[in-house]
Amino acid sequence: MVRGINYYYLKDRYNGVLPRPTSEKPRVFISHQKKDSDAARTIADYLQAAGIDVYFDQYDNSINRSDPQSVVNAIKRGIENSSHMLVLFSPNTYDSMWVPWEIGYAYNSSVTLNIIRLKGVDKAKLPEYLKVVNTVMSIYQLNNLIASIRRTNRNQLIVEDRSFSESNANHVLNKIMDSYA
């Protein structure tokens, strides 16, 4: 399986203009609350291991985090250059100011929006504006989403790499997601 890449790193190769994602090579924007950066990094690495390109802001050294305009520009650039957006939703997200802004921006773009419910969040308690998009409730469902994004099937993903099997007791996502919902 070909490993996905974080597209921020390629901007120099393309003179700052990233190639658009395509159905053959999708790209996923990872939205998360800052307190969930470790979980977001785990998800980003998991997607890359599955052969999916990502935009993950923690790897973007061009952002001046003390300048809100720099943050806004990076978010816009990341979403506009992605085909999908995964919003990690945890108890921390309720207090986020940026995640709702990113979701609003995504609603007005061409990205396919999905929510990943992390441990500790009851689906019934998700904000109303999120109940209209696909919510991934488990590792099993995340593997199905990954297979859909890659245009393959879940079983093929697991055949390529057994570590993706949600029944794996040492699964890398066990600490942040339920295995099955």
C-alpha positions in Angstrom: 0.0 0.0 0.0 1.3 3.4 -0.9 1.5 5.7 2.1 -0.4 9.0 2.0 1.4 12.3 2.5 0.7 15.5 4.4 0.2 18.0 1.5 1.7 20.9 3.4 5.1 19.5 2.8 4.7 19.6 -1.0 3.9 23.3 -1.3 7.5 24.1 -2.2 7.6 21.5 -4.9 4.6 23.1 -6.5 5.8 26.7 -6.0 3.1 27.2 -3.3 0.2 26.0 -5.5 -1.0 22.5 -4.6 -2.5 20.2 -7.1 -6.2 19.8 -6.7 -7.4 16.6 -5.1 -9.0 14.1 -7.5 -11.2 11.0 -7.2 -8.1 9.0 -7.8 -6.0 10.9 -5.2 -8.3 12.4 -2.6 -7.1 14.6 0.2 -8.6 14.9 3.8 -8.6 18.1 5.9 -8.4 17.2 9.6 -10.4 19.6 11.8 -9.9 19.4 15.6 -9.8 21.3 18.8 -6.3 22.2 19.9 -6.6 20.1 23.0 -7.2 17.1 20.7 -4.0 17.5 18.7 -2.6 14.2 19.8 -5.8 12.3 18.7 -5.8 14.3 15.5 -2.2 13.4 14.8 -3.1 9.7 15.4 -6.0 10.0 12.9 -3.9 11.8 10.3 -1.1 9.2 10.6 -3.7 6.4 10.3 -5.2 8.0 7.1 -1.7 8.4 5.7 -0.9 4.7 6.5 -4.0 3.8 4.6 -2.7 5.7 1.5 -4.8 8.8 1.9 -3.2 12.3 1.6 -4.1 14.7 4.4 -3.8 18.4 5.4 -3.0 18.5 9.1 -2.3 22.0 10.5 0.1 20.8 13.2 2.6 20.0 10.4 2.1 23.4 8.7 5.0 25.6 9.8 3.8 28.5 7.7 1.0 29.4 10.2 1.7 32.2 12.5 -0.5 31.0 15.4 -0.4 34.4 17.1 -2.0 36.0 14.0 -5.7 35.1 13.5 -5.5 36.1 9.8 -2.6 33.6 9.2 -4.7 30.9 10.9 -7.8 31.7 8.8 -5.7 31.7 5.6 -4.2 28.3 6.4 -7.7 26.9 7.2 -9.1 28.2 4.0 -6.2 26.9 1.9 -6.4 23.5 3.6 -10.1 23.1 3.0 -10.0 24.5 -0.5 -7.3 22.0 -1.4 -9.1 19.0 0.1 -11.8 16.7 -1.2 -12.9 15.6 2.3 -13.0 17.0 5.8 -13.0 14.9 9.0 -14.1 16.8 12.1 -12.8 15.1 15.3 -15.5 15.7 17.9 -14.6 15.2 21.5 -15.8 16.7 24.8 -13.2 19.5 24.1 -14.9 20.5 20.9 -17.9 22.0 22.7 -15.6 24.8 23.8 -13.9 25.3 20.4 -14.2 28.6 18.5 -12.3 27.4 15.4 -14.0 24.0 14.7 -17.5 25.5 14.1 -15.9 28.2 11.9 -14.1 25.4 9.9 -17.4 23.5 9.6 -19.2 26.6 8.4 -16.5 27.2 5.8 -16.7 23.6 4.7 -20.5 23.8 4.2 -19.8 26.5 1.6 -17.2 24.5 -0.2 -17.0 21.3 -2.3 -15.5 19.1 0.5 -17.4 16.0 1.7 -17.9 16.6 5.4 -17.7 13.8 8.0 -17.7 13.8 11.8 -15.5 11.4 13.8 -17.0 10.9 17.3 -14.2 10.3 19.8 -14.7 8.5 23.1 -16.7 10.4 25.6 -19.3 12.0 23.3 -22.9 10.7 23.0 -24.1 11.0 19.4 -27.4 12.4 20.8 -25.5 15.3 22.3 -23.8 16.5 19.0 -24.8 20.0 18.1 -27.8 20.2 15.8 -25.8 21.5 12.8 -23.7 18.3 12.9 -26.6 15.9 12.9 -27.1 16.4 9.1 -23.7 15.0 8.1 -22.3 11.5 8.3 -21.0 10.6 11.8 -18.3 8.0 12.2 -18.9 6.3 15.5 -16.2 3.6 15.6 -13.0 2.3 14.1 -15.1 -0.1 12.0 -17.0 2.8 10.5 -13.8 4.8 10.0 -12.4 1.8 8.0 -15.5 1.8 5.9 -15.1 5.5 5.3 -11.4 5.1 4.4 -12.4 2.3 2.0 -15.1 4.6 0.4 -12.6 7.5 0.0 -10.1 5.1 -1.6 -12.8 3.5 -3.7 -12.0 0.0 -2.4 -13.6 -2.2 0.2 -13.0 -2.5 3.9 -11.7 -6.1 3.6 -9.1 -5.0 1.0 -7.9 -2.4 3.4 -7.4 -5.0 6.1 -5.8 -7.5 3.7 -3.3 -4.9 2.8 -2.4 -4.3 6.4 -3.7 -6.4 9.3 -3.1 -3.5 11.7 -6.2 -1.8 10.4 -8.5 -4.6 11.7 -10.7 -3.2 14.3 -10.6 -6.5 16.2 -6.9 -6.0 16.8 -6.5 -5.6 20.5 -3.5 -3.3 20.0 -5.2 -1.1 17.4 -3.6 2.4 17.3 -7.1 4.0 17.7 -8.4 2.0 20.6 -7.6 4.8 23.1 -9.6 7.5 21.2 -12.4 5.6 19.5 -14.7 2.7 20.1 -14.0 -0.4 18.0 -17.7 -1.0 17.1 -20.8 1.2 17.5 
